[in-house]
Amino acid sequence: IIEDDPLAQELLSRRLTAAGYRVIVESDGGAGIWRARTEQPALVICDLHMPMAPGELVILGLRLDPATTELPILVVSADLGRLGPEHRVDGVLAKPVRPADLLATVERLIAALDLPRSRPERGVLR
């Protein structure tokens, strides 16, 4: 999860951890891009409003890097109108996010990856 708001971090993290996901949280875009490159999560959840690097730049940075170009990205933001087709995101949810919508969207995106069923942990980078 790449999110600068501590409350949003906590809410997203709790919901996903309770559903069995391993969650990593970064509070700024640059650190989030680095963690995505090094950790290779199954999914990135990203806000758009962040002080150091806006989410739009984070998304473009992930898409331009060969190591993360195919990584599914779910945007969770109060201002989804800032996204354009160049961002190539895989899902969007408006804040405040309903827990059922979050989990259904994450499950759909993870299922589309067709990961091996024997994998012991499911990773989500937030």
Backbone as a printed PyTorch tensor [residue, N CA C, xyz], in Angstrom:
tensor([[[  0.8600,  -1.1710,   0.0000],
         [  0.0000,   0.0000,   0.0000],
         [  0.9020,   1.2270,   0.0000]],

        [[  0.6930,   2.1170,  -0.9340],
         [  1.4150,   3.3790,  -0.9720],
         [  0.3920,   4.4560,  -0.6360]],

        [[  0.4700,   4.9490,   0.5870],
         [ -0.5440,   5.8520,   1.1290],
         [  0.0970,   6.6950,   2.2230]],

        [[ -0.0860,   8.0120,   2.1830],
         [  0.5370,   8.8800,   3.1790],
         [ -0.3210,   9.1090,   4.4200]],

        [[ -1.6000,   8.8540,   4.3590],
         [ -2.4930,   9.0900,   5.4900],
         [ -2.4490,   7.8940,   6.4500]],

        [[ -1.9760,   8.1060,   7.6990],
         [ -1.8690,   6.9910,   8.6430],
         [ -3.1980,   6.2700,   8.9060]],

        [[ -4.2960,   7.0010,   8.9580],
         [ -5.5960,   6.3630,   9.1870],
         [ -5.9730,   5.4640,   8.0110]],

        [[ -5.8000,   5.9480,   6.8020],
         [ -6.0970,   5.1340,   5.6160],
         [ -5.1760,   3.9140,   5.5610]],

        [[ -3.8950,   4.1070,   5.9020],
         [ -2.9580,   2.9860,   5.9570],
         [ -3.4820,   1.9040,   6.8950]],

        [[ -3.8850,   2.3340,   8.0830],
         [ -4.3550,   1.4020,   9.1070],
         [ -5.6220,   0.6570,   8.6640]],

        [[ -6.5690,   1.3890,   8.1130],
         [ -7.8220,   0.7660,   7.6860],
         [ -7.5970,  -0.2480,   6.5690]],

        [[ -6.8370,   0.1380,   5.5500],
         [ -6.5660,  -0.7830,   4.4410],
         [ -5.7710,  -1.9940,   4.9290]],

        [[ -4.7510,  -1.7230,   5.7220],
         [ -3.9000,  -2.7940,   6.2190],
         [ -4.6730,  -3.8010,   7.0600]],

        [[ -5.4930,  -3.3200,   7.9680],
         [ -6.2800,  -4.2270,   8.8290],
         [ -7.2080,  -5.1040,   8.0130]],

        [[ -7.9010,  -4.5000,   7.0650],
         [ -8.8580,  -5.2700,   6.2530],
         [ -8.1540,  -6.3590,   5.4520]],

        [[ -7.0210,  -6.0090,   4.8630],
         [ -6.3140,  -6.9770,   4.0330],
         [ -5.6180,  -8.0470,   4.8680]],

        [[ -5.0380,  -7.6560,   5.9910],
         [ -4.3910,  -8.6240,   6.8730],
         [ -5.4170,  -9.6150,   7.4170]],

        [[ -6.5850,  -9.1170,   7.7930],
         [ -7.6490,  -9.9910,   8.2960],
         [ -8.1080, -10.9880,   7.2310]],

        [[ -7.9600, -10.6180,   5.9640],
         [ -8.3490, -11.5080,   4.8700],
         [ -7.2200, -12.4700,   4.4870]],

        [[ -6.0800, -12.3800,   5.1780],
         [ -5.0010, -13.3340,   4.9330],
         [ -3.8720, -12.8390,   4.0600]],

        [[ -3.8630, -11.5690,   3.7320],
         [ -2.7910, -11.0250,   2.9050],
         [ -1.6330, -10.5310,   3.7580]],

        [[ -0.4330, -10.6730,   3.2270],
         [  0.7520, -10.0560,   3.8280],
         [  0.8140,  -8.6500,   3.2570]],

        [[  0.8940,  -7.6580,   4.1180],
         [  0.7920,  -6.2670,   3.6910],
         [  2.0620,  -5.5090,   4.0200]],

        [[  2.5130,  -4.7110,   3.0780],
         [  3.6580,  -3.8190,   3.2490],
         [  3.1470,  -2.4100,   3.0100]],

        [[  3.5220,  -1.4730,   3.8840],
         [  3.0410,  -0.0990,   3.7740],
         [  4.2100,   0.8500,   3.5610]],

        [[  4.0550,   1.7540,   2.6250],
         [  4.9940,   2.8590,   2.4310],
         [  4.1860,   4.1410,   2.3920]],

        [[  4.7340,   5.1950,   2.9960],
         [  3.9790,   6.4490,   3.0880],
         [  4.3850,   7.4920,   2.0620]],

        [[  5.3630,   7.1880,   1.2040],
         [  5.6570,   8.1280,   0.1230],
         [  5.9350,   7.3600,  -1.1620]],

        [[  5.7230,   8.0420,  -2.2670],
         [  5.7840,   7.4070,  -3.5760],
         [  7.1270,   6.8160,  -3.9390]],

        [[  8.2050,   7.5470,  -3.6470],
         [  9.5410,   7.0500,  -3.9820],
         [  9.8580,   5.7550,  -3.2620]],

        [[  9.5610,   5.7130,  -1.9660],
         [  9.7900,   4.4880,  -1.1900],
         [  8.8830,   3.3690,  -1.6860]],

        [[  7.6600,   3.7080,  -2.0850],
         [  6.7380,   2.7070,  -2.5960],
         [  7.2280,   2.0740,  -3.8910]],

        [[  7.7620,   2.9000,  -4.7810],
         [  8.3170,   2.3680,  -6.0360],
         [  9.4900,   1.4420,  -5.7260]],

        [[ 10.3720,   1.8750,  -4.8410],
         [ 11.5310,   1.0560,  -4.4760],
         [ 11.0950,  -0.2810,  -3.8960]],

        [[ 10.1300,  -0.2590,  -2.9740],
         [  9.6590,  -1.5020,  -2.3620],
         [  9.0030,  -2.4150,  -3.3920]],

        [[  8.2670,  -1.8340,  -4.3290],
         [  7.6470,  -2.6570,  -5.3740],
         [  8.7130,  -3.3430,  -6.2180]],

        [[  9.7890,  -2.6270,  -6.5220],
         [ 10.8770,  -3.2230,  -7.3010],
         [ 11.5640,  -4.3400,  -6.5260]],

        [[ 11.8060,  -4.1280,  -5.2390],
         [ 12.5780,  -5.0970,  -4.4690],
         [ 11.7400,  -6.2480,  -3.9230]],

        [[ 10.5020,  -5.9840,  -3.5430],
         [  9.6440,  -7.0070,  -2.9400],
         [  8.8310,  -7.8070,  -3.9590]],

        [[  8.5970,  -7.2400,  -5.1470],
         [  7.7900,  -7.8950,  -6.1820],
         [  6.4560,  -8.4100,  -5.6340]],

        [[  5.6100,  -7.4990,  -5.1300],
         [  4.3120,  -7.9160,  -4.5820],
         [  3.3730,  -8.3740,  -5.6930]],

        [[  2.2930,  -8.9900,  -5.2940],
         [  1.2760,  -9.4210,  -6.2520],
         [  0.4470,  -8.2350,  -6.7310]],

        [[  0.3850,  -7.1640,  -5.9210],
         [ -0.5050,  -6.0440,  -6.2090],
         [ -0.0080,  -4.7950,  -5.4840]],

        [[ -0.1900,  -3.6390,  -6.1110],
         [  0.0870,  -2.3580,  -5.4600],
         [ -1.2310,  -1.6130,  -5.3160]],

        [[ -1.4710,  -1.0980,  -4.1140],
         [ -2.6090,  -0.2220,  -3.8560],
         [ -2.0290,   1.1600,  -3.6320]],

        [[ -2.4950,   2.1490,  -4.3970],
         [ -1.8720,   3.4610,  -4.3670],
         [ -2.9070,   4.5800,  -4.2760]],

        [[ -2.6240,   5.5420,  -3.4090],
         [ -3.4150,   6.7660,  -3.3300],
         [ -2.8780,   7.7360,  -4.3790]],

        [[ -3.6380,   8.7670,  -4.6970],
         [ -3.1700,   9.7800,  -5.6440],
         [ -2.6090,  11.0190,  -4.9550]],

        [[ -3.1630,  11.3770,  -3.7980],
         [ -2.7330,  12.5830,  -3.0770],
         [ -1.6370,  12.2420,  -2.0860]],

        [[ -0.3920,  12.5400,  -2.4680],
         [  0.7380,  12.3320,  -1.5730],
         [  1.6980,  13.4960,  -1.7410]],

        [[  2.3590,  13.9200,  -0.6570],
         [  3.1710,  15.1320,  -0.7170],
         [  4.4640,  15.0170,  -1.5250]],

        [[  5.2110,  13.9560,  -1.3890],
         [  6.5240,  13.8570,  -2.0350],
         [  6.4180,  13.5570,  -3.5310]],

        [[  5.5720,  12.6400,  -3.8810],
         [  5.3800,  12.2690,  -5.2860],
         [  3.9140,  11.9180,  -5.4620]],

        [[  3.1930,  12.6830,  -6.2600],
         [  1.7770,  12.3650,  -6.4820],
         [  1.6130,  10.9490,  -7.0320]],

        [[  0.4910,  10.3440,  -6.6940],
         [  0.2290,   8.9850,  -7.1290],
         [  0.3140,   8.7830,  -8.6320]],

        [[ -0.0670,   9.8010,  -9.3940],
         [  0.0160,   9.6770, -10.8540],
         [  1.4520,   9.4320, -11.2930]],

        [[  2.4130,  10.1100, -10.6630],
         [  3.8280,   9.9170, -10.9960],
         [  4.3280,   8.5590, -10.5070]],

        [[  3.8430,   8.1310,  -9.3610],
         [  4.2060,   6.8150,  -8.8470],
         [  3.7510,   5.7380,  -9.8380]],

        [[  2.5140,   5.8510, -10.2960],
         [  1.9710,   4.8700, -11.2380],
         [  2.7820,   4.8540, -12.5300]],

        [[  3.0710,   6.0340, -13.0730],
         [  3.8710,   6.0960, -14.2940],
         [  5.2610,   5.5200, -14.0660]],

        [[  5.8520,   5.8000, -12.8940],
         [  7.1600,   5.2300, -12.5680],
         [  7.1310,   3.7130, -12.5350]],

        [[  6.0830,   3.1450, -11.9640],
         [  5.9420,   1.6910, -11.9370],
         [  5.7390,   1.1290, -13.3390]],

        [[  4.9760,   1.8180, -14.1500],
         [  4.6920,   1.3390, -15.5100],
         [  5.9120,   1.4260, -16.4300]],

        [[  6.8020,   2.3940, -16.1800],
         [  7.9740,   2.5720, -17.0360],
         [  9.1360,   1.6610, -16.6530]],

        [[  9.1180,   1.0860, -15.4780],
         [ 10.1910,   0.2150, -15.0070],
         [  9.9160,  -1.2130, -15.4620]],

        [[ 10.8350,  -1.8380, -16.1940],
         [ 10.6090,  -3.2090, -16.6580],
         [ 10.3140,  -4.2040, -15.5250]],

        [[ 10.8250,  -3.9420, -14.3260],
         [ 10.6060,  -4.8540, -13.2020],
         [  9.1840,  -4.7850, -12.6580]],

        [[  8.4800,  -3.6860, -12.9140],
         [  7.1390,  -3.5130, -12.3420],
         [  6.0780,  -3.1460, -13.3800]],

        [[  6.4310,  -3.1630, -14.6330],
         [  5.5040,  -2.6890, -15.6720],
         [  4.2000,  -3.4750, -15.7300]],

        [[  4.2200,  -4.7530, -15.4020],
         [  3.0190,  -5.5890, -15.4600],
         [  2.3370,  -5.7560, -14.1060]],

        [[  2.8680,  -5.1390, -13.0800],
         [  2.3250,  -5.2490, -11.7330],
         [  0.9290,  -4.6370, -11.6640]],

        [[ -0.0700,  -5.3830, -11.1860],
         [ -1.4100,  -4.8060, -11.0700],
         [ -1.4210,  -3.6440, -10.0690]],

        [[ -2.1280,  -2.5780, -10.4390],
         [ -2.2280,  -1.3900,  -9.5930],
         [ -3.6950,  -1.0760,  -9.3600]],

        [[ -4.0420,  -0.9650,  -8.0760],
         [ -5.3740,  -0.5600,  -7.6540],
         [ -5.2520,   0.8290,  -7.0510]],

        [[ -5.9700,   1.7920,  -7.6030],
         [ -5.9630,   3.1520,  -7.0690],
         [ -7.1330,   3.3000,  -6.1130]],

        [[ -6.8260,   3.7920,  -4.9060],
         [ -7.8400,   4.0820,  -3.8980],
         [ -7.6630,   5.5560,  -3.5560]],

        [[ -8.6070,   6.3910,  -4.0070],
         [ -8.4410,   7.8310,  -3.8520],
         [ -9.7930,   8.5330,  -3.8350]],

        [[ -9.7940,   9.7250,  -3.2690],
         [-11.0020,  10.5450,  -3.2650],
         [-11.1380,  11.3360,  -4.5570]],

        [[-10.0890,  11.3800,  -5.3670],
         [-10.0940,  12.1770,  -6.5950],
         [ -9.6500,  11.3350,  -7.7840]],

        [[-10.5230,  10.4600,  -8.2360],
         [-10.1930,   9.5670,  -9.3410],
         [-10.1590,  10.2680, -10.6890]],

        [[-10.6930,  11.4880, -10.7610],
         [-10.6990,  12.2390, -12.0170],
         [ -9.3120,  12.6220, -12.5000]],

        [[ -8.3110,  12.4560, -11.6670],
         [ -6.9340,  12.7980, -12.0390],
         [ -6.2700,  11.7330, -12.8870]],

        [[ -6.8900,  10.5750, -13.0190],
         [ -6.2950,   9.4820, -13.7850],
         [ -6.6320,   9.6020, -15.2580]],

        [[ -5.6640,   9.2630, -16.0850],
         [ -5.8790,   9.2260, -17.5240],
         [ -5.5390,   7.8550, -18.0670]],

        [[ -5.7950,   7.6070, -19.3390],
         [ -5.5110,   6.2940, -19.9260],
         [ -4.0260,   5.9390, -19.8930]],

        [[ -3.1610,   6.9440, -19.8320],
         [ -1.7200,   6.6770, -19.7930],
         [ -1.2810,   5.9910, -18.4970]],

        [[ -2.1090,   6.0360, -17.4830],
         [ -1.7470,   5.4260, -16.2080],
         [ -1.9380,   3.9160, -16.1990]],

        [[ -2.8090,   3.4000, -17.0190],
         [ -3.0260,   1.9540, -17.1620],
         [ -3.1910,   1.2560, -15.8130]],

        [[ -4.1510,   1.7130, -15.0230],
         [ -4.4110,   1.0570, -13.7430],
         [ -5.3760,  -0.1090, -13.9490]],

        [[ -5.3510,  -1.0270, -13.0150],
         [ -6.1570,  -2.2410, -13.1340],
         [ -7.4620,  -2.1750, -12.3620]],

        [[ -7.5810,  -1.1930, -11.4750],
         [ -8.7990,  -1.0260, -10.6980],
         [ -8.7920,   0.3140,  -9.9970]],

        [[ -9.9840,   0.8130,  -9.7010],
         [-10.1210,   2.0740,  -8.9730],
         [-11.2470,   1.9300,  -7.9450]],

        [[-11.0130,   2.5060,  -6.7700],
         [-12.0290,   2.5640,  -5.7270],
         [-12.0050,   3.9620,  -5.1380]],

        [[-13.1800,   4.5500,  -4.9730],
         [-13.2820,   5.8860,  -4.3970],
         [-13.2920,   5.7960,  -2.8770]],

        [[-12.5860,   6.7210,  -2.2440],
         [-12.6340,   6.8360,  -0.7800],
         [-13.8980,   7.5530,  -0.3900]],

        [[-14.5140,   7.2000,   0.7070],
         [-14.1530,   6.1060,   1.6100],
         [-14.5200,   4.7590,   0.9890]],

        [[-13.6450,   3.7960,   1.1890],
         [-13.7970,   2.4780,   0.5820],
         [-14.6080,   1.5670,   1.4930]],

        [[-15.5880,   0.9340,   0.9080],
         [-16.3370,  -0.0900,   1.6540],
         [-15.4730,  -1.3460,   1.7270]],

        [[-15.3540,  -1.9610,   2.9070],
         [-14.5180,  -3.1580,   3.0470],
         [-14.8510,  -4.2580,   2.0360]],

        [[-16.1160,  -4.4940,   1.7900],
         [-16.5030,  -5.5440,   0.8430],
         [-16.0090,  -5.2250,  -0.5670]],

        [[-16.0650,  -3.9620,  -0.9610],
         [-15.5800,  -3.5670,  -2.2870],
         [-14.0690,  -3.7340,  -2.3910]],

        [[-13.3580,  -3.3420,  -1.3230],
         [-11.9030,  -3.4930,  -1.3070],
         [-11.5220,  -4.9560,  -1.4750]],

        [[-12.0870,  -5.8180,  -0.6600],
         [-11.7190,  -7.2310,  -0.7070],
         [-12.1260,  -7.8890,  -2.0180]],

        [[-13.2930,  -7.5460,  -2.5370],
         [-13.7300,  -8.1200,  -3.8150],
         [-12.8020,  -7.6920,  -4.9520]],

        [[-12.3980,  -6.4320,  -4.9560],
         [-11.5180,  -5.9350,  -6.0160],
         [-10.1340,  -6.5620,  -5.9130]],

        [[ -9.5990,  -6.6360,  -4.7030],
         [ -8.2840,  -7.2620,  -4.5080],
         [ -8.3410,  -8.7280,  -4.9230]],

        [[ -9.3580,  -9.4400,  -4.5170],
         [ -9.5020, -10.8510,  -4.8980],
         [ -9.5630, -11.0130,  -6.4180]],

        [[-10.3330, -10.1390,  -7.0680],
         [-10.4500, -10.2130,  -8.5340],
         [ -9.1000,  -9.9820,  -9.2050]],

        [[ -8.3560,  -8.9790,  -8.7510],
         [ -7.0650,  -8.6700,  -9.3570],
         [ -6.0360,  -9.7610,  -9.0980]],

        [[ -6.0400, -10.3110,  -7.8970],
         [ -5.1190, -11.3990,  -7.5650],
         [ -5.4790, -12.6610,  -8.3520]],

        [[ -6.7650, -12.9620,  -8.4580],
         [ -7.2000, -14.1500,  -9.2010],
         [ -6.8110, -14.0570, -10.6720]],

        [[ -6.8280, -12.8590, -11.2170],
         [ -6.4680, -12.6690, -12.6270],
         [ -4.9910, -12.9800, -12.8830]],

        [[ -4.1810, -12.9560, -11.8330],
         [ -2.7550, -13.2600, -11.9810],
         [ -2.4950, -14.7400, -12.1790]],

        [[ -3.4560, -15.5770, -11.7800],
         [ -3.3290, -17.0270, -11.8960],
         [ -2.0680, -17.5160, -11.1870]],

        [[ -1.9080, -17.0820,  -9.9250],
         [ -0.7700, -17.5000,  -9.1150],
         [ -0.9000, -18.9640,  -8.7370]],

        [[  0.2280, -19.6460,  -8.5350],
         [  0.1520, -21.0450,  -8.1040],
         [ -0.5880, -21.1700,  -6.7710]],

        [[ -1.4450, -22.1510,  -6.6480],
         [ -2.2490, -22.3330,  -5.4380],
         [ -1.4100, -22.7730,  -4.2380]],

        [[ -0.2340, -23.3170,  -4.4770],
         [  0.5860, -23.7950,  -3.3750],
         [  1.3580, -22.6750,  -2.6820]],

        [[  1.2740, -21.4790,  -3.1900],
         [  1.9960, -20.3530,  -2.6100],
         [  1.4710, -20.0890,  -1.1840]],

        [[  2.3700, -20.0750,  -0.1730],
         [  1.9100, -19.9490,   1.2040],
         [  1.3710, -18.5820,   1.5880]],

        [[  1.8620, -17.5240,   0.9790],
         [  1.4020, -16.1740,   1.3310],
         [  0.9600, -15.4390,   0.0790]],

        [[  0.0150, -14.5550,   0.2770],
         [ -0.3740, -13.6610,  -0.8050],
         [  0.1640, -12.3050,  -0.4040]],

        [[  0.9040, -11.6470,  -1.2920],
         [  1.5070, -10.3680,  -0.9450],
         [  0.7880,  -9.2050,  -1.5670]],

        [[  0.5890,  -8.1730,  -0.8060],
         [ -0.0090,  -6.9570,  -1.2940],
         [  0.8700,  -5.8110,  -0.8220]],

        [[  1.3070,  -4.9810,  -1.7320],
         [  2.0760,  -3.8080,  -1.3420],
         [  1.1420,  -2.6450,  -1.2520]],

        [[  1.1550,  -1.9790,  -0.1530],
         [  0.2750,  -0.8350,  -0.0250],
         [  1.0860,   0.4150,   0.0750]]])
